[in-house]
Amino acid sequence: RYAVLERRADWWRRDWPSTRNTGNFERLRYRFYASRDNAFEAFKKGEIDVFAIYTSRLWMEGTDKTPFHRNWIVKQNVVNCKPVGFQGFAMNMRRFPFDDLRVRKAMAHLLDRHTLNRTLMYNQYFMHRSYYEDLYGPENPCPNPEVKFDIAAAQRLLTEAGWRANPDTGLLEKNGKALAFTFLTRSPSSTKYLQVFDKALKDVGIQMTIDQKDWSAWGKDMDEFNYEMTWAAWGAGLFKDPESMWHSKEATRQSGYNITGFKNAQVDALIEKQKTEFDVEKRHAMCREIDQLICEQSPYIMLWNTKSVRLLYWNKFGTPPTVLGKYDSENVGYWWYDEENVADLAEAQAKDEALPKRRFEVNYNELFRDLRIPPIK
């Protein structure tokens, strides 16, 4: 399956200085695949021109073949100012046992993220400690503490919450009810991460059942809040809009983004306040305050992310020195079809020769600072 976007010849801004040299393709075709691995195989066969990487396994293991060695396929790690989303294990705060803050905090201490990053992801990621990572920096350091793997801390929190080990089963119980939950997943690839999590849970007496469903069934359950814990990943916008994900009124709206059922009166008030604030820096300050309040409530077991864009593409395109725009992910709006590159690629493949290597590490700010760009006229 695929979708085709065609450029309009009569677009009213086509010749404006601000849009000159953008939108250089007559049409863009987006192909859809049932699995990431199938899409990657199609890319290596030349059925897809551009492929953005979102898994460290493909980035580290999948690019060790002739097309990459010969530079027929370009591999670039682009660091720019793109908005950074977040991912985590979402806990349904509407349901037992995750309606208790102490249980949620204990769960976060039982995920050994650094070991997962080291053993399964080639140390490619930083560990989340914010829902708005790109709102922090040298001038505004993030005050949220990193939640570290700490079984003793988890046990203290669970004891404080009234959970005690059954001497016969070893499982934690409270009022005759075991501390058990179901992890709803839509991806077989999550199993290796959940196995590590499950071992730590068992060590303290918590029982986790994994429920594997397809995307359609998973989506239906999520729309109806029919889950206890799941893996969720979210993108981000340049201007933050926390209302749909964090306002209390969204906690009961089905098919929405507040999947954890998060409710907090202080957060609601700040959301309403920032909606009418036109000073960007003041809005960002409010969003940082919102972020800190959310982190205190632990609606997610926060996972990991990368601040770069990992790109693969067949060496047939022209690109600006920065490859992407300042805030782009895999947007090819500044690229063009380079007939000389196409001819060079065909010749190199026919002769089994290498093409000149392009820069692997691309840092937007460094390159842009060094460019001498004339003003738009």
N, C-alpha and C positions, 0 to 999 in steps of 0.2 A: 504494500500500500504506500501511497505517497500523496503529497500535496504540492502543487505548483503555484508559486507567486510570480506574476508577470509585472514588469515595470510599466507604468503608465507613461505614454508618450506626451500626454497633455497635462502632466502635473504642473500646477501653477508655480511651484518653487524650483522647478528643475534647473533653471539657469541663474538662480540667485547665488551671490558670492558665498554665502554661508553653507550652501549644499553642493558647491562645485566639487567635482572629483569624488562624489559619494554615489552610492547606488549604481555601480558600474556594470552590473549584470542585467541582461535582458530578462532573465528568469532564474528563479531559485527553486530547486526541487528538494523537498524534505521527504526522506524515506523512513518508514516505520517498521520496526522489527519487534518480534516477541521477546527477544532477549538481547542483552548487551553483547554477549559473545558472538551471536549470529551477526549482529551489525558490524562488529569488529572484523570478522572474517570477510564480510562483503567489502569493507573498506580496503583491506589488504589486497583484494582481488581487483581493485580499481572501480568497483561499482558505486563507491561513495568517494567524494573528493576531499571532504573535510571531516575530521572526527575529533571531538573534544573528549578528553579522558577524565573520568570521575572515580576511577578505582586504581589504587597503587599497583595492583597485580598486573594490569594491562600495561601501565606506564613503565614498570620495571622489567617485566618478563616478556611482554608481548611485542617488544620492539627490537628484538635481537635476531633479525632476519635480513636477507639480502636487500630488500627495498630500503631498509633503514641504513644499513652499512654503506650502501652506494649513494645515499642521500637522494634517492628517488622520492622518498617520503621525508618530509621535513618534520623534525621533532623540536618543539620550542616550549619553553616554560616562561610564560609572560606574567610579569609582576606589574600590575597597574593599580588603579584606585577603585576597582570594581567593588560594589557593595558586597558585604560578606553575610551570608545567611547563617543558619545553624541547623544542627541535627541532634537528635537525642532519643532516648527511650521515653515516650510519653506515658505518663501514669494517669489513669482516669480517676480524678479526685472526687467524682460523684459516687464512687463505689468503694466498698471495703476491699482490701485493707488500705487503699491509698488515700482515703479520706483523713488519714492521720499524718500530720507533718513529720512526726518522728520516724514513722515507717518510710516515708519518701526519702528523708535524709539518709536513713540507714541503707536503703537500696543504692543510693548514689555512692556510698562508701564501699559497696561490694563489687563495683565494676573496676577491674584493673586496666584502665585505659592505656597506661604507659606500656604495659606488657603487650597488649594487643597491638599497639602502634609499632613496637619493636619487633615482635615475632611474626606479625601478619601483614604489616603495612610499610615496612622498610623505613620506619621513622619519617614518613612523608608528611605528617600532620602535626598541627598544634592542638592542644587540648582546650576545648571551650571553657570559658568561665563567664560568658556573657551571651545574651540574646542579640546584642547589637555590637559585635566586636569592632566594627569600623568606626564607632563613635568614640573610641578610646585611642590614645597615643601619648607621646611624650608630654604634651601640654595637659592632657586629661587622662592620667593613668587609671586603669581599671581597679576599683577598690574591692571587687568581688574576690574572695579567696578561692583558690583552686581546690575543688573537692578531690581528695586523694584516696587511693585504695587503702582502707584502714578497717580491718575486721573488728578490732577491739572497739573502735568508735561506733561501728554499726551495732555491735552487741550491747553497748551501753545505752544507745538510743532505743533499742528494742526492749531492753529490760525496763527502761523508764516508761515505755508505752504499755507495760504490763504483760509482755510476752515471756513465757517460761517454757523450758524444754520438757517434753513428756519423757519420763525416764524409760518408758518401754519402746517408744518409736524414735526418740531423739528429735522429733519435730517440735517447733515452737507452737505453743497453744495459748489461747486466751479465752476464758469463759467456755471452754470445751470445744473451741473452734481452732483448726490448724491454720497457720500462716501459709497460705498457698494461693497461687494466682496462675492465670493463663497468659502466655505471651502470644499475641496475634501477629503473625508474620506473613508477608506476601512474597518473600524471596528466599529460595533455597540457599543462596550464598550467605545469608545471615547466620546459618547454623554454626559455623566455626567460631563466631563471636559469642553466640549464646551459650555454647558449650563451656567457654571460660567463665562466663557469668554464672552459669548453673552450678559449677563446682564450688564457687564461693558461697552461693546461696545454700547449698547442701551443707557446707561446713558449719553454718550457723543454725541450720534446722529449718530452712525455708524450702518449700516445694514449688517448682515452676514447671508448668506443662506448656509445651510449644504446639501451637495450632497453626499449621501451614495452610493457607488458602490462596486462591488466585486473586488477581487484581480486582476483579469485579466483586467477588465475595468480600474481600477485605474492605473495599470501598463502601459497600452496603453496610457492613458492621460499623465502620467508622462514622458514617452518616447518621446512624441510629444510636451512637454512643455504646454499642454492644461490644465492649472490649475492656480489658483491665490494664494491659501494657502493650505497647507496640513501638516500632521504629518509625520515626517521622523525620523528614528533612524538608527544610523550608528555604526558599530563596529570599532575597532582600532587595529593597528599592533604595534609590539614592536618597530620597526623603522618606523618613520613617513614618509609618502610620500604624500605631499599635492597637487601634480600636478593634479591628476585626478579630484579632487573635487574643487580646487580653482584657477586653471590657466585659464586665459581668453580664451585661445583657446578651452577649454572644454565647454564653455558656450553655444556654438552653436552645439555641437555634440549630436545628439539624442541618447537616451538610455545610457547616461553617468551618472556621479555622480555629476556634477555641476548643480544640478537641479534648483538652485536659479538664475542662469545666472550671477553669480558673476564675475566681471571684475575689476582688479586693477593693474596698471602698476608696482607699487612698489612690490606687492606680486609676480607678474610674475618674476621680476628680482631676488627676493630672492629665489624663487623656482628653477630657473635656476642655481643660485649660489650654493645652498645646494646640488644639484645633483652631483657636482664634488668635494664635501668636504668629506674627509674620516675620519676626526676627529669627533667622535660621539658627543662630548660635543659642538663642534662648530656648528654641524648640528642642535642639539637641540636648541641652542641659536637662530639660524636663524628661526627655526619653532616657537619659542616663539614670535619672532618679527612678523612673518606672522600671528600668532594667534591674536596678539594685533591689527594689521591692519584690520583683518577680523571683529573682535568684534566692531571696530569703525563704520563699515558699516552696522551692524545689518541685515544680510541676513536671520537669523533665530530668532524667539522668542524662546530663550533657555529655556529648561525645567529642568529636574532633572535626577539623576542617583544614582547608588550605586557603591561603590568600593569593594564590597564583592561578592562572588559567593554563592548563596543560593541553597543548594543541598538537595534532598530527594532521598533515595535509600533503597531498601529492604536489610535487614540485613543478607546478604549472602556472602558478599565480604570481602576480606582482603584489607586493605589500608595502606600506610605508615602513620606515625604520622601526617604529614602535609596534608594528604588526597590528595591534588593536588600538581602539580609542581609549581615552582615559578611564572610562567607566564600563567598558565592554567586557562581556564574557567571551562568547565565541562568535560575535557579530562580525560578518565579513563586509560591512558597509564601505570600508575604505580600500578593499582589495579590487583587483581587476584581472581579467583573463589575459595572460601574457603569451602571445603567439611564439615569441622567441623561446621562452621557457618550455612551452609545449613541444617545440621542435627539438630542443636540447634533451628533454626527457625521453622522447621517442628514440633519438639517436643513442643515448646512453644505455637504454634498455636493449636495443638491438645489438650493441657491441659489448654488453655486460660491463660497462664502465661506470665509474663514479662521477657524480656531479659535484661542483664546489659545495662545501658545507656551509650552511647558513648558521647564524648565531643561535646557540641553544638557549642561553639565559638572556631574556629581554626585559630590561627594567625601564618602564615607561618614563618615570620621573628623571632618571639619569639621561636617557636618550633625548627626551624632549628639551631638557635644560641645555643640552649641547647643540641642538638644532638651531639654525638661523632661519626662522620662519618669517617671511614678509607679511606685513599686515594685509588684511582683506580689504580690497578696494571695490 
